[in-house]
Amino acid sequence: MLWLAEAQGTPSAVIHGLGVALIGSRILHAYGLGRSGGYSIGRFYGTAGTWLVMIILSALLLWRGVA
């Protein structure tokens, strides 16, 4: 989705910000998963951050595709 957003002409600052947030969320998720097999704060916020970035990118792509 990041590549599609870039191909549609989204400003590079937005692309970089979402990319950093996505990588940070994935690292946080992996850290939380490595600490314990069950529930952990890192795993929760890592998953939530990943989903948030995906939702933002989906909305951005839909908005740029319609506009």
N, CA, C and O atoms as a GROMACS GRO file, in nm:
protein
  268
    1MET      N    1   0.081  -0.118   0.000
    1MET     CA    2   0.000   0.000   0.000
    1MET      C    3   0.086   0.125   0.000
    1MET      O    4   0.048   0.228  -0.057
    2LEU      N    5   0.201   0.117   0.063
    2LEU     CA    6   0.291   0.234   0.059
    2LEU      C    7   0.334   0.263  -0.084
    2LEU      O    8   0.340   0.379  -0.125
    3TRP      N    9   0.365   0.159  -0.160
    3TRP     CA   10   0.406   0.179  -0.298
    3TRP      C   11   0.292   0.240  -0.380
    3TRP      O   12   0.316   0.329  -0.461
    4LEU      N   13   0.170   0.193  -0.360
    4LEU     CA   14   0.056   0.249  -0.432
    4LEU      C   15   0.034   0.395  -0.397
    4LEU      O   16   0.004   0.477  -0.484
    5ALA      N   17   0.049   0.428  -0.269
    5ALA     CA   18   0.034   0.567  -0.226
    5ALA      C   19   0.141   0.654  -0.290
    5ALA      O   20   0.113   0.767  -0.332
    6GLU      N   21   0.262   0.604  -0.299
    6GLU     CA   22   0.369   0.679  -0.364
    6GLU      C   23   0.340   0.695  -0.514
    6GLU      O   24   0.363   0.802  -0.570
    7ALA      N   25   0.291   0.591  -0.576
    7ALA     CA   26   0.260   0.596  -0.720
    7ALA      C   27   0.147   0.694  -0.749
    7ALA      O   28   0.140   0.748  -0.860
    8GLN      N   29   0.060   0.717  -0.652
    8GLN     CA   30  -0.049   0.812  -0.671
    8GLN      C   31  -0.008   0.956  -0.641
    8GLN      O   32  -0.090   1.047  -0.652
    9GLY      N   33   0.116   0.977  -0.604
    9GLY     CA   34   0.165   1.112  -0.582
    9GLY      C   35   0.153   1.165  -0.441
    9GLY      O   36   0.155   1.286  -0.420
   10THR      N   37   0.140   1.077  -0.344
   10THR     CA   38   0.135   1.120  -0.204
   10THR      C   39   0.269   1.182  -0.166
   10THR      O   40   0.374   1.130  -0.204
   11PRO      N   41   0.267   1.294  -0.092
   11PRO     CA   42   0.393   1.359  -0.054
   11PRO      C   43   0.488   1.262   0.020
   11PRO      O   44   0.444   1.175   0.095
   12SER      N   45   0.616   1.279  -0.005
   12SER     CA   46   0.715   1.187   0.051
   12SER      C   47   0.718   1.191   0.203
   12SER      O   48   0.749   1.090   0.266
   13ALA      N   49   0.688   1.304   0.264
   13ALA     CA   50   0.687   1.312   0.411
   13ALA      C   51   0.579   1.219   0.469
   13ALA      O   52   0.601   1.157   0.573
   14VAL      N   53   0.466   1.210   0.402
   14VAL     CA   54   0.358   1.120   0.447
   14VAL      C   55   0.401   0.975   0.432
   14VAL      O   56   0.380   0.893   0.521
   15ILE      N   57   0.460   0.944   0.317
   15ILE     CA   58   0.507   0.808   0.292
   15ILE      C   59   0.611   0.766   0.395
   15ILE      O   60   0.604   0.657   0.451
   16HIS      N   61   0.707   0.855   0.421
   16HIS     CA   62   0.812   0.824   0.518
   16HIS      C   63   0.755   0.810   0.659
   16HIS      O   64   0.795   0.720   0.733
   17GLY      N   65   0.664   0.898   0.696
   17GLY     CA   66   0.604   0.890   0.829
   17GLY      C   67   0.528   0.761   0.851
   17GLY      O   68   0.540   0.697   0.955
   18LEU      N   69   0.448   0.723   0.751
   18LEU     CA   70   0.374   0.598   0.763
   18LEU      C   71   0.466   0.477   0.760
   18LEU      O   72   0.441   0.378   0.829
   19GLY      N   73   0.574   0.484   0.682
   19GLY     CA   74   0.670   0.375   0.677
   19GLY      C   75   0.742   0.356   0.810
   19GLY      O   76   0.760   0.243   0.856
   20VAL      N   77   0.782   0.466   0.871
   20VAL     CA   78   0.849   0.459   1.001
   20VAL      C   79   0.753   0.405   1.107
   20VAL      O   80   0.791   0.323   1.190
   21ALA      N   81   0.627   0.451   1.102
   21ALA     CA   82   0.528   0.402   1.199
   21ALA      C   83   0.504   0.252   1.180
   21ALA      O   84   0.490   0.179   1.278
   22LEU      N   85   0.499   0.208   1.056
   22LEU     CA   86   0.476   0.066   1.029
   22LEU      C   87   0.594  -0.019   1.077
   22LEU      O   88   0.574  -0.121   1.142
   23ILE      N   89   0.715   0.023   1.046
   23ILE     CA   90   0.833  -0.052   1.091
   23ILE      C   91   0.842  -0.052   1.244
   23ILE      O   92   0.872  -0.155   1.304
   24GLY      N   93   0.817   0.062   1.305
   24GLY     CA   94   0.819   0.069   1.452
   24GLY      C   95   0.715  -0.022   1.515
   24GLY      O   96   0.742  -0.087   1.615
   25SER      N   97   0.597  -0.026   1.456
   25SER     CA   98   0.491  -0.113   1.507
   25SER      C   99   0.529  -0.260   1.494
   25SER      O  100   0.504  -0.339   1.585
   26ARG      N  101   0.589  -0.296   1.382
   26ARG     CA  102   0.629  -0.436   1.362
   26ARG      C  103   0.740  -0.475   1.459
   26ARG      O  104   0.740  -0.587   1.511
   27ILE      N  105   0.834  -0.385   1.484
   27ILE     CA  106   0.941  -0.413   1.581
   27ILE      C  107   0.883  -0.427   1.721
   27ILE      O  108   0.921  -0.516   1.796
   28LEU      N  109   0.791  -0.337   1.756
   28LEU     CA  110   0.726  -0.344   1.888
   28LEU      C  111   0.649  -0.475   1.903
   28LEU      O  112   0.652  -0.537   2.010
   29HIS      N  113   0.581  -0.517   1.799
   29HIS     CA  114   0.508  -0.643   1.803
   29HIS      C  115   0.603  -0.761   1.821
   29HIS      O  116   0.577  -0.850   1.902
   30ALA      N  117   0.712  -0.762   1.746
   30ALA     CA  118   0.809  -0.871   1.758
   30ALA      C  119   0.873  -0.873   1.897
   30ALA      O  120   0.894  -0.980   1.954
   31TYR      N  121   0.902  -0.756   1.951
   31TYR     CA  122   0.959  -0.749   2.086
   31TYR      C  123   0.860  -0.805   2.188
   31TYR      O  124   0.898  -0.882   2.276
   32GLY      N  125   0.735  -0.765   2.176
   32GLY     CA  126   0.633  -0.814   2.269
   32GLY      C  127   0.610  -0.963   2.255
   32GLY      O  128   0.585  -1.031   2.354
   33LEU      N  129   0.618  -1.014   2.134
   33LEU     CA  130   0.599  -1.157   2.110
   33LEU      C  131   0.717  -1.237   2.164
   33LEU      O  132   0.700  -1.350   2.211
   34GLY      N  133   0.836  -1.180   2.157
   34GLY     CA  134   0.955  -1.249   2.206
   34GLY      C  135   0.963  -1.252   2.358
   34GLY      O  136   1.028  -1.340   2.415
   35ARG      N  137   0.898  -1.158   2.423
   35ARG     CA  138   0.903  -1.152   2.570
   35ARG      C  139   0.815  -1.258   2.635
   35ARG      O  140   0.852  -1.315   2.737
   36SER      N  141   0.698  -1.284   2.574
   36SER     CA  142   0.607  -1.384   2.630
   36SER      C  143   0.515  -1.434   2.520
   36SER      O  144   0.491  -1.364   2.421
   37GLY      N  145   0.465  -1.554   2.536
   37GLY     CA  146   0.378  -1.613   2.436
   37GLY      C  147   0.235  -1.561   2.442
   37GLY      O  148   0.162  -1.567   2.343
   38GLY      N  149   0.194  -1.510   2.557
   38GLY     CA  150   0.057  -1.463   2.574
   38GLY      C  151   0.045  -1.314   2.549
   38GLY      O  152   0.117  -1.257   2.467
   39TYR      N  153  -0.045  -1.252   2.622
   39TYR     CA  154  -0.070  -1.109   2.610
   39TYR      C  155   0.050  -1.029   2.659
   39TYR      O  156   0.108  -1.061   2.763
   40SER      N  157   0.086  -0.925   2.585
   40SER     CA  158   0.188  -0.831   2.632
   40SER      C  159   0.157  -0.694   2.573
   40SER      O  160   0.093  -0.682   2.468
   41ILE      N  161   0.203  -0.592   2.640
   41ILE     CA  162   0.178  -0.454   2.597
   41ILE      C  163   0.241  -0.429   2.460
   41ILE      O  164   0.178  -0.369   2.374
   42GLY      N  165   0.364  -0.473   2.440
   42GLY     CA  166   0.431  -0.452   2.312
   42GLY      C  167   0.358  -0.519   2.197
   42GLY      O  168   0.346  -0.463   2.088
   43ARG      N  169   0.311  -0.638   2.222
   43ARG     CA  170   0.238  -0.710   2.118
   43ARG      C  171   0.107  -0.640   2.084
   43ARG      O  172   0.069  -0.629   1.968
   44PHE      N  173   0.037  -0.592   2.187
   44PHE     CA  174  -0.090  -0.523   2.166
   44PHE      C  175  -0.069  -0.394   2.086
   44PHE      O  176  -0.136  -0.372   1.985
   45TYR      N  177   0.023  -0.309   2.132
   45TYR     CA  178   0.043  -0.180   2.065
   45TYR      C  179   0.109  -0.198   1.928
   45TYR      O  180   0.085  -0.117   1.838
   46GLY      N  181   0.188  -0.299   1.911
   46GLY     CA  182   0.245  -0.327   1.780
   46GLY      C  183   0.139  -0.366   1.680
   46GLY      O  184   0.140  -0.321   1.566
   47THR      N  185   0.046  -0.451   1.723
   47THR     CA  186  -0.064  -0.490   1.636
   47THR      C  187  -0.156  -0.372   1.608
   47THR      O  188  -0.197  -0.351   1.494
   48ALA      N  189  -0.188  -0.296   1.711
   48ALA     CA  190  -0.275  -0.179   1.694
   48ALA      C  191  -0.211  -0.077   1.600
   48ALA      O  192  -0.279  -0.019   1.515
   49GLY      N  193  -0.082  -0.054   1.615
   49GLY     CA  194  -0.013   0.041   1.527
   49GLY      C  195  -0.011  -0.006   1.382
   49GLY      O  196  -0.029   0.075   1.291
   50THR      N  197   0.010  -0.135   1.362
   50THR     CA  198   0.009  -0.190   1.226
   50THR      C  199  -0.129  -0.171   1.163
   50THR      O  200  -0.140  -0.125   1.049
   51TRP      N  201  -0.232  -0.206   1.235
   51TRP     CA  202  -0.368  -0.190   1.182
   51TRP      C  203  -0.401  -0.043   1.157
   51TRP      O  204  -0.466  -0.011   1.058
   52LEU      N  205  -0.356   0.045   1.244
   52LEU     CA  206  -0.382   0.187   1.226
   52LEU      C  207  -0.318   0.240   1.098
   52LEU      O  208  -0.380   0.315   1.023
   53VAL      N  209  -0.193   0.201   1.073
   53VAL     CA  210  -0.125   0.242   0.950
   53VAL      C  211  -0.198   0.186   0.828
   53VAL      O  212  -0.215   0.256   0.729
   54MET      N  213  -0.241   0.061   0.834
   54MET     CA  214  -0.312   0.001   0.722
   54MET      C  215  -0.446   0.070   0.696
   54MET      O  216  -0.484   0.090   0.580
   55ILE      N  217  -0.516   0.107   0.801
   55ILE     CA  218  -0.644   0.177   0.785
   55ILE      C  219  -0.620   0.316   0.725
   55ILE      O  220  -0.694   0.358   0.637
   56ILE      N  221  -0.518   0.386   0.773
   56ILE     CA  222  -0.486   0.518   0.718
   56ILE      C  223  -0.449   0.508   0.571
   56ILE      O  224  -0.496   0.587   0.489
   57LEU      N  225  -0.365   0.410   0.536
   57LEU     CA  226  -0.327   0.393   0.396
   57LEU      C  227  -0.448   0.356   0.310
   57LEU      O  228  -0.460   0.405   0.198
   58SER      N  229  -0.535   0.271   0.360
   58SER     CA  230  -0.655   0.234   0.284
   58SER      C  231  -0.743   0.356   0.258
   58SER      O  232  -0.788   0.377   0.145
   59ALA      N  233  -0.766   0.435   0.360
   59ALA     CA  234  -0.847   0.556   0.345
   59ALA      C  235  -0.780   0.655   0.249
   59ALA      O  236  -0.847   0.716   0.166
   60LEU      N  237  -0.649   0.670   0.260
   60LEU     CA  238  -0.575   0.760   0.173
   60LEU      C  239  -0.585   0.717   0.027
   60LEU      O  240  -0.608   0.799  -0.061
   61LEU      N  241  -0.568   0.587   0.003
   61LEU     CA  242  -0.576   0.536  -0.134
   61LEU      C  243  -0.716   0.551  -0.191
   61LEU      O  244  -0.733   0.586  -0.308
   62LEU      N  245  -0.817   0.523  -0.110
   62LEU     CA  246  -0.954   0.541  -0.156
   62LEU      C  247  -0.982   0.688  -0.187
   62LEU      O  248  -1.041   0.720  -0.290
   63TRP      N  249  -0.940   0.776  -0.098
   63TRP     CA  250  -0.964   0.920  -0.116
   63TRP      C  251  -0.892   0.972  -0.240
   63TRP      O  252  -0.950   1.047  -0.318
   64ARG      N  253  -0.767   0.933  -0.259
   64ARG     CA  254  -0.691   0.979  -0.375
   64ARG      C  255  -0.743   0.915  -0.504
   64ARG      O  256  -0.732   0.975  -0.611
   65GLY      N  257  -0.798   0.795  -0.495
   65GLY     CA  258  -0.852   0.730  -0.613
   65GLY      C  259  -0.984   0.790  -0.660
   65GLY      O  260  -1.012   0.792  -0.779
   66VAL      N  261  -1.063   0.840  -0.566
   66VAL     CA  262  -1.192   0.900  -0.599
   66VAL      C  263  -1.176   1.045  -0.639
   66VAL      O  264  -1.244   1.093  -0.730
   67ALA      N  265  -1.088   1.115  -0.572
   67ALA     CA  266  -1.071   1.260  -0.597
   67ALA      C  267  -0.999   1.291  -0.725
   67ALA      O  268  -0.978   1.408  -0.758
   0.00000   0.00000   0.00000
